[in-house]
Amino acid sequence: MNRPARLVTYASLVLAGLVAAFCLVGVVYGAYLATFLELPKSDDHPPLRLYSGPFLLQPDLTLAHSHLLERLQRLGYRRVTVPVQSSGDYQLTEEALTIYLHPQPEAHIGATMVSLPLDQGRVTDVLSPLDGTALFPIFLEPELLSGVRGESRQVREWIPFAQIPPRIIETVLTIEDRRFYSHFGIDPIAVGRALWTNFTKGGVVQGGSTITQQLAKNLFYSPQRTMGRKFKEALAALVLEVKYTKQNILESYLNEIYLGQAGFVSIYGVSEAAHRYFGKTLQELTVEEVAMIAGLIKGPNSYAPTKHPELAKSRRDVVLRRMRETGLLTEEVWKRAVNERVRVTPPEDVMTDAPYFVDTVLREVEEAGVVPLPEGLRIDSTLDPMIQQAATESLEKGLAKLEVGRPHLKSSLEPVQGAVVVLDPKTGSVLALVGGRDYRRSQFNRAVQAQRQPGSLFKPFVYLAALEAAREGQAGQLTAASLLTDEPVTFESETGPWSPQNYDKQFRGPITLRSALEQSLNVPAVQAAKTVGTKSIVQLLHRLGVTSTIGNDLSSVALGSSSVSLMEITAAYGAIANGGIAVKPTTVRSTRDRLGDVVWTGVPDRQQAASPQGAYVLTSLLEGVIQRGTASKAKVLGLQGTVAGKTGTTDGYRDAWFVGYTSDVVIGVWVGFDDERALRLTGSQAALPIWMDLAQRIIPPTVPAFVKPPGVVTRDIDPKTGQLATSQCPEQVSEVFIEGTEPVVYCEVHGGGIWERLRHTFGFS
């Protein structure tokens, strides 16, 4: 044999050896895969599921401010024009809203029909339409907020193959894998067609992967495009085809396929996509909606109807055209379907976009000792989805509006930030929490983790300590009518002499406590703190729910130079709204395992931090802040009803705050920079407009007055002296006092008072 022939023979042997080795590796790896490769089943590794709080149906709800119809839509209810017949229906007329509520198995509640009589959009009663009896309490079922599996936030609902409508299966196969039932996991024809198309187009424009290969890639391999990954994927597809039936593979594929995002939560499976995009079950989907979901498989984020409706329609129409070409659709049905516009429910990508809240919930559950978080855990939270949506939108819109015309707010890479907390003061439930402007850029939760100086937000608690001292007859006692001195003063501190200044560098002389708080004056607040003592103020703050360390000096307690979180200070104001009862904020109501057994349930942590009388008088003072003081802009912005609140601006204008409340809700807003550079805006300029926008969305137009507790009296006083007014006083104001602390001396400046004394002595009106 000549030399060239020997070389050819040698090369052939080497090539044969390489092929044999490659085949051996393939056989060994295939055997390994056959042993360990398993398709997921419906009960394998269920994700943790997080639900909102239930929504109470009760008299005095207004359809507009409660967003009741939108809540029903988000929960998948269907509006009907005829009397409701089945669970999930609701009918709205001018006279009543009738709802056939979904069953709530976890609460052992069956499907219930409820009628809500209406008076100009306001619910007057909650009745059974069957016999007219009152129903209470009745709740809408909680809404699924998020799911968690490992490090991923995702939701999915596993649907058995037999329950998936044939139209969905046929549509997906038509657009993704027409020869699914005839190939063995790899489709040589599709691979050849893809290679030729990519060659003629000069790039990768078409793939040849089968559904089995896609499933293998999604379940077992990374999305990186390498030859090694493609080989493993193909081998895994062959193994799956040997181990499982075509129905098993399709069931897993249709339940595991990624189909986009709802906020920060990933959507998996056709059933969850039907619910999230259209508010429907699989059986209720129209032809064009089925085509939309099938079209998403190619590019879930590129063709998302919530983000790119035009691209989504274009892709949907491609699927519809393929269905017509293969005979799945008649010409008439195809024409109707392609002419339908894209409709999604909800109309925006708003699957309760609460990533900061979800983080807080998981942290709270872990701190309660539920570690590690078990698979399939159900967490019932306190979140109100509609309030959360409103809080997110108000913060985003408010910060963007602040930046308009203020170049210094956009002069760096780090944008101005903000945070919002909404609490139910009676229960401590966190109804909404926004920890920053963009969770994708920063997961730092500014509502809970950031410690910032509250500034003037501490002043009300200085005065509350003095009101409580008056009630108890202790040193430092003051009333709302007490005169404080607003004049230059110097105190000795650890760093030397300290002379507090008002924000405008002006002094007003003698001024009532009410006026001093309404105008947020520094000097009177420091004087009051000096009189009542810093120790009692710090103790009061801790009782009210401030857990951070508070300095024991005048600046820390009177001017808020100690640092706290937005959650803490909002909860402290919530205690005032709740009659002095402090309730620790919570995001979790209970947790249940996959069998429905309670793992942990929250018990409200509450204490009487201040007297109901002191809390009521302070609330009256804070109503004045909005009526006449630093937050009077709220009235200009259209606020109606009984609301109390306080602005906060720190030294150097680094932080801007506003906390305001009714008897039912307390809202806290913070605005500032993460690096603590100067915002150069006050609380009324930066935080109050955001608060107002949110308050107008969630607080009804008419807010009931705060309930006055026993032990509070009202007297007419002369604001110049703080003494009881007489007929000779040119000005009289009505003031509230804790009973026993009201003034007893009549005005000594303007004279008179004899007739007033006689009337008081003999009880004449």
LINKAZI-V624825 format. One record per pair of residues at least 6 apart in sequence whose C-alpha atoms are under 6 Angstrom apart, sorted by sequence separation. I is the first residue (numbers start at 1). GAP is how many residues later the second one is. D is the distance in whole Angstrom. If there is no record, write none. Layout:
i: (I I)
gap: (GAP GAP)
d: (D D)
This chain:
i: (84 91 103 117 118 127 147 148 198 261 274 323 403 423 491 556 575 592 625 626 649 660 717 91 103 116 117 127 147 198 260 296 305 423 470 491 575 591 592 649 660 672 717 718 746 90 103 117 126 127 147 259 303 304 423 469 470 490 591 648 659 717 90 102 116 126 259 303 422 490 591 648 659 716 79 101 116 258 422 435 466 489 590 647 648 658 77 78 79 80 89 101 257 271 421 435 466 467 590 647 658 77 79 88 100 101 115 194 256 257 421 435 466 467 550 589 590 646 657 87 88 100 114 115 194 256 420 589 646 657 87 88 99 114 115 194 255 420 645 656 718 87 99 254 419 645 656 717 98 217 254 419 548 644 671 717 98 191 216 419 644 655 716 97 190 418 534 643 669 716 97 502 643 715 96 213 295 417 487 502 623 715 96 295 317 486 584 623 714 729 95 96 486 487 546 583 622 654 714 723 724 725 728 95 486 500 583 622 654 713 723 724 213 292 485 486 582 654 713 723 728 212 291 485 582 653 654 712 484 581 653 656 657 712 713 185 419 483 484 545 581 582 653 656 712 726 291 419 483 484 544 580 581 653 711 483 580 658 482 580 657 658 481 482 580 656 481 526 580 177 352 480 525 579 649 480 649 580 648 579 647 486 215 486 544 576 260 484 259 260 306 306 388 382 384 382 383 288 382 383 185 185 476 185 476 63 62 62 61 641 642 60 61 641 60 642 59 60 59 544 59 278 279 466 543 277 278 462 277 465 462 357 356 57 57 56 55 54 55 54 577 54 262 54 263 53 262 52 161 263 51 52 51 574 51 51 50 50 50 158 49 570 48 459 47 48 47 47 458 456 455 455 454 453 514 518 453 453 453 519 154 452 518 519 153 154 155 156 451 452 154 451 451 157 450 42 156 448 447 448 447 172 613 425 426 425 428 428 429 430 428 429 430 428 457 456 455 455 455 76 34 382 381 382 145 381 381 380 380 379 378 378 377 377 377 376 361 482 424 481 423 423 422 422 421 421 420 420 419 419 418 418 417 417 416 417 416 398 394 394 391 48 47 48 53 46 47 48 49 50 51 52 53 46 51 52 53 52 65 65)
gap: (6 6 6 6 6 6 6 6 6 6 6 6 6 6 6 6 6 6 6 6 6 6 6 7 7 7 7 7 7 7 7 7 7 7 7 7 7 7 7 7 7 7 7 7 7 8 8 8 8 8 8 8 8 8 8 8 8 8 8 8 8 8 9 9 9 9 9 9 9 9 9 9 9 9 10 10 10 10 10 10 10 10 10 10 10 10 11 11 11 11 11 11 11 11 11 11 11 11 11 11 11 12 12 12 12 12 12 12 12 12 12 12 12 12 12 12 12 12 12 13 13 13 13 13 13 13 13 13 13 13 14 14 14 14 14 14 14 14 14 14 14 15 15 15 15 15 15 15 16 16 16 16 16 16 16 16 17 17 17 17 17 17 17 18 18 18 18 18 18 18 19 19 19 19 20 20 20 20 20 20 20 20 21 21 21 21 21 21 21 21 22 22 22 22 22 22 22 22 22 22 22 22 22 23 23 23 23 23 23 23 23 23 24 24 24 24 24 24 24 24 24 25 25 25 25 25 25 25 26 26 26 26 26 26 26 27 27 27 27 27 27 27 27 27 27 27 28 28 28 28 28 28 28 28 28 29 29 29 30 30 30 30 31 31 31 31 32 32 32 33 33 33 33 33 33 34 34 35 35 36 36 37 38 38 38 39 40 40 41 41 42 43 44 47 47 48 48 49 49 49 52 53 55 56 56 58 59 60 61 61 61 62 62 62 63 63 64 64 65 65 66 66 66 66 66 67 67 67 68 72 75 76 79 81 82 83 84 85 85 86 86 87 87 88 88 89 89 90 90 90 91 91 92 92 93 94 95 96 97 97 98 98 99 99 100 100 101 102 102 103 104 105 106 107 107 107 108 109 110 110 111 111 111 111 112 112 112 112 112 112 113 113 114 115 115 116 116 117 119 119 120 122 125 149 152 153 155 156 156 156 157 157 157 158 191 192 193 194 195 203 205 205 206 206 207 207 208 209 210 212 213 214 215 216 217 218 226 240 241 241 242 243 244 245 246 247 248 249 250 251 252 253 254 255 256 256 257 292 296 300 303 327 328 328 328 329 329 329 329 329 329 329 329 330 330 330 330 331 633 635)
d: (6 6 6 6 6 5 5 6 5 6 6 6 6 6 6 5 5 4 6 5 6 6 5 5 4 6 6 4 5 6 5 6 5 5 4 5 4 6 5 5 6 6 4 5 6 5 4 6 6 5 5 5 6 6 5 5 6 5 5 6 6 4 4 5 6 6 6 4 5 4 5 5 4 6 6 5 5 5 5 4 6 6 6 6 6 6 5 5 5 5 5 5 5 6 6 5 5 5 4 4 5 6 6 6 6 6 5 5 6 5 5 5 5 6 6 6 6 6 6 5 6 4 6 6 6 5 6 5 6 5 6 6 6 5 6 5 4 5 5 6 5 5 5 5 5 4 5 6 6 6 6 5 6 6 6 6 4 4 6 5 5 5 5 6 5 5 6 6 6 4 5 6 5 6 5 6 6 6 5 5 6 5 4 6 6 6 5 4 6 6 6 5 5 6 5 6 5 6 4 6 4 6 6 5 5 6 4 5 6 6 5 6 5 5 6 6 5 4 5 5 6 5 5 5 5 5 5 6 6 6 6 6 5 5 6 6 6 6 5 5 4 6 5 4 5 5 6 5 5 6 5 6 6 6 5 4 6 6 5 4 5 6 5 6 6 6 6 5 5 6 6 5 6 5 5 5 5 5 5 5 5 6 6 5 5 5 5 6 5 5 6 5 5 5 5 6 4 5 6 6 5 5 5 6 4 6 6 4 6 5 5 6 5 5 5 5 5 6 5 5 5 5 6 6 5 5 5 6 5 6 6 6 6 6 6 4 5 6 5 6 5 5 6 5 6 6 5 5 5 5 6 5 5 6 4 5 6 5 6 6 5 5 5 6 6 5 5 5 5 6 5 4 5 6 6 4 5 6 4 5 5 5 4 6 5 4 5 5 5 5 6 5 5 6 6 6 6 6 5 6 6 5 6 5 6 6 5 6 6 6 4 5 5 6 5 5 5 5 4 5 6 5 6 6 6 4 5 6 5 4 6 5 6 5 6 5 6 6 5 5 6 5 6 5 6 5 6 5 6 5 5 4 6 5 6 6 5 5 6 6 6 6 6 5 5 6 5 5 5 5 5 5 4 5 6 6 5 5 6 6)
